[in-house]
Amino acid sequence: MTSEHSGKSNHSIAHYAALKTAVANGEEARIKELLTNQTMQPLEKGYLLDLARLGNNRNIISLLEAVPERED
């Protein structure tokens, strides 16, 4: 693993953690900011959708449902 790849991986992990926290806290504005021009793996998206459904926030669920999925 190169340091460039490692940096990208760390950024992705930090980004996902921030997104997960924002979903858990119901922070719609922060979620919109974090989702700008983003795609997600189906497993990540599914987890965040489950988390959003626990909070029963339709706006957040809709934001997450609109994110395109990617296969890595």
GIWOLIN-V635201 format. One line per field, one symbol per residue. phi: phi as a letter, one per 20 degrees, with the letter a starting at -180 (. if undefined). A space follows every 50 residues. Layout:
phi = ???
//
This chain:
phi = .effffffffffffffffffffffemegfffgffegldccfgffffffff ffffeldfffgfffffffecdd
//
